[in-house]
């Protein structure tokens, strides 16, 4: 990994100011999927919003509560999406503070029809794990505005990494959750992840001018437009590889992954296969490829 990316290594549990009025507390849950851990953000100076409380971890709960001064209180708990590394602590934090939880809905909200169909077939798993018990007290929609004590956040529904994923616009700053990260490309793993939605959400963010992105994992992104352009180009490059490989003959997602991800360790081929399948679902929807029979994870795909 790039040494500049690895240089991001804050101490877990310490509230650090990243913008005037915005602090970051790193959760103690490092992993190959979460990098150094989940970034929990605390917005405001008196009435505070806690964004992405993180995993169910008592030490992290104590760290969040310790970041609240005597003249401050938590008024809002906002969750960008219902993955196990972002949302489970919301319930305990709400119980401890009385603050209500705001989100796009439960773990199944925002999921596209094609992903609903795949899930109904029993296709599941992959990714960071779904918080099946997540519940929001206040359900938000795209373009909604959440207002607190001296701060305002605009909700941007950004499905793709997860159906109920939202980003939060705070002036020219965007809290992007897991949709845009600087340390890695966002995971898109069906049926929770939808590549068609992911690309549309990238376009939504590209339609505006941003100064900085604060992501759910990793360091601040100082060149938001450049990072979005890279993400889109990265996905289009992978799409081109899949189409080129399918031009040699029909294939399953697993076989395509083995032929395309030639330098990937065998233990990660499963994740690569899910990524290829995400592209195949998107390409099917756009009429560029088709499954031999029904759209399913083990289907054989061919060019149209």
N, C-alpha and C positions, 0 to 999 in steps of 0.2 A: 504494500500500500504506500501511496505517496507520503513522504516524511512530513509534508505540510499538513496533510490530513491527520496523521498520527499525532501532530503537535497539539491537537485539541485533546486535553486530558485534565479537565477540572476535577477538583475533589468532590466526591458525592456528598450530598447533604448541605452544601454551602450555598447560600443565596448570593449570587453575583449579579450586579447590575450590568445589563447588556445594552440598555437604552435608558434615558431618563424616564423613570416611572415603570420600567420593565426589568424584572429580575428572573434569573434562570437558576433552578435547583436540579442538579443531576441526580437521578435515581440510581441506587446501587444494583443495577441489573444488566451489567455488560454481557454481551454474547455476540456470536457471528451475525445475528439478525438485528441487534440493537446498538452495535458499536460500543461506545463507552457506557451507554445506558439511555434511559428516556429523559428528555428535557422537559421538566415541569416549569411553566412560566407563571409568574406572579405579576399582575398588572395593576397599577394604581398606587395611590399614596395614603389613602384613608380607607375607603371601601374597596376591597381588593377582589379581583377575579383570579382564580387559580385555573389555569388552562392545562389540561392533561395531567391529572394528579398522578397517573402512572400505575405501576403494578401494586398488588396487595402486599405491601411491605410496611411493617410497623415502624421501622427506622425512618423510612421516607415520610410517613405520616407525621412523625415527630419533627422532622426537619422542616416540613411545610408549616406546621403550627408554630415552630420556633421562629420562623421568618416574619410572623405577625407581631408587630410592636403593640405596646399597651394602648396606644391611641389609634390602632387599626383594627379592622375586622374583615373577615372574608364574606362577601355578599353574593358572589356568583362562583359556581364551579362549571367550567365549560370543557366538554370533551370533543376532540376532533374526530375520533372514531373508536369503535368498540373492539379493539384488539387488546389482548391480555396485558400488553406492556403499556397501555395508555389509560384504560378506563376503570379497572376494578377498584382502585383506591377511592374513587369518587363517592361511593356509598359510605364508607367509614368517615371520610372527610366531611360529608354532609351531616352525618350523625353527630360528629364532634363540634360542628360550627353552626348548624341550622341553615346553612346556605343551600339553595336549590341547585339541581343539576340541569344544565342546558346542553342539548345535543340535537342532531338531526332525527333521532329516533332510536329504536332498539337495534340490535345487531343485524336484523334482516331488512331494515329500512333502506330504501334507495337502490336495492338490488334490481338489476335489469331482468326482463322477462326471460332472456336466454339463460341467464345464470340461475334463475329460479328453476328453470326446466332441468338444468344440469344437477342442481341440488336435489331435485325430486327423484333423480335417477340414483341417488346415493353417492354422488361424487362430492367429496369433501376433503378436508385436511390441507396440509401445507401452510406456509406462512407463520405468523407469530402467534396463532391461536386466537380463537374468537371468545369474547366475553359474553357467553350465552345468557347471563343473568343481568346484563346491563339494562338499566331503566333510566329514562330522563324524566324529570319533573316538568320541564318546559321543552316542548319540541319546536325546533326552529326550521325555517325554510330558506332557500336561496334568496339573497338580498334583504333578509331580515336584519334589523339593527338591534344589538344588545347594548343597553346604556347603563353605566354605573356611575360611581362617584368621581366625576372628572374624567371619565374615559368613555369612548364609544367604539364598538367593534361591528363591522359589517360581515355578515355571514356569506360565504361563497361555497355553495355546494360543489365539491370537487370529487365526485366518485371516480373510481378507477383502481386505486390501491384497496379500497373498501367501499361498499355501497353507501354507508352513512357518513362518509368522510366529508369534513368541512375544513376550509381554510378561513382565517379571520383577518380581515383588513383593518389595520389601525393606522389611518392616514396613509403614508407611503411605505409603511412597514406591513409585511404579511407574515402571519404565523401559519406556516404551511403544513403542519403535522407531518405525515409521512409521504405526502404527495411529491414534494421536492426536497431532496436532501443533498448536501454537498459531499458526503463521504461515500455514497453509493447511489445507484439508480433505484427508484422505488420498486418494491416487489409488486408484481401483478400476478396473483395466483387464483384462478377460478376455483370455486364459484364465488368466492368473496371478492376477488379482483376481476376487473373487466377492462381489457385493453382499449376497446372502442370508447368507453367512458373516460379512460385515462387520457387518451389523446385529446378528447374534447375538453377535458378539464385543463390540460396544458394550454390549449388555445384560449380558454377563458382567462387564465392568468396572463397570457401573452398580450391580451387586449388592453392591459393597463400598464402604467409606468410605476415601477417599484424602486425604492432605494435599497432595501435589504430584506432578505428572507430569514426568519428564525424558524428552524426546522425542529421536528420532534426528536431528532438524533443528530449529533455532530455540531460543528461550528456554524456561526452565522454565514450566510451566503451573501457576499458583498457585490456580486454581479448577477442579480436575478435574471435579467434578460439572457445573459450568456449561458447560465445554467439551464434555463428552460429550452434554449435552442439546442444545447447539447443533449438533453433528455429526448427531445423529439427526433434529433438526428440519430441517436443511439437506437431508438426503437425502429426507425425507418431502415437503418442499416441491418438490424436483425431480421426485419421483414424481407428485405432483399435476399439475404442468405437463405431464408426458408423457401422463397419462391424459386431461387436458383437451384436448390437441392431437389425440390419437387419436380423441376423440369427434367430431372434424370429419371423420374418415375414415381408412382404413388408410394406413400410411406405413412407410418404412424408417427405420432409425436415423439415417442421414445427413440425410435430409429433416427429421426431427424436430429434430435438432441445429441445423440452419440456421434453423428457425422459432422455437426456444426461446432459443438463445444469440445473440440479435440484436446484442449489443454485443461479441461475441468477434471478434478479428482473424481473417481468413481462414486464416492459418497455424496457428491453434489449433483449427480446426473438426474436424480429425482426432481430436484428443484429446477434444473434446466429444462426438463421435460414439461413441467407445469408452465414454464415461461413460453416454451414453444407452443404448447396447446393454447395458451392465451392468445398468441398471434394467429393460430389457425382458426379459432372462434371468430376473431375480428375479421380475418380474410374471408371467411365463409359469409359473414354478414354483409361484406362489401362485394360479394359475388366473384371473388378472384380464385377461390378454391372451393372444393366441395367434398364432404365425406362420402364414402362409397354407399353408406346407408344412412343411419341416423347420426346426429351430432352427439358424439360421446368421446370420452377420453381415450378409448382404445380404438377409435375409428381409423380406417385408412383414408387418407386425404389425397386428392389429386388436383391438378390445375384445371380450371374451367376452360 
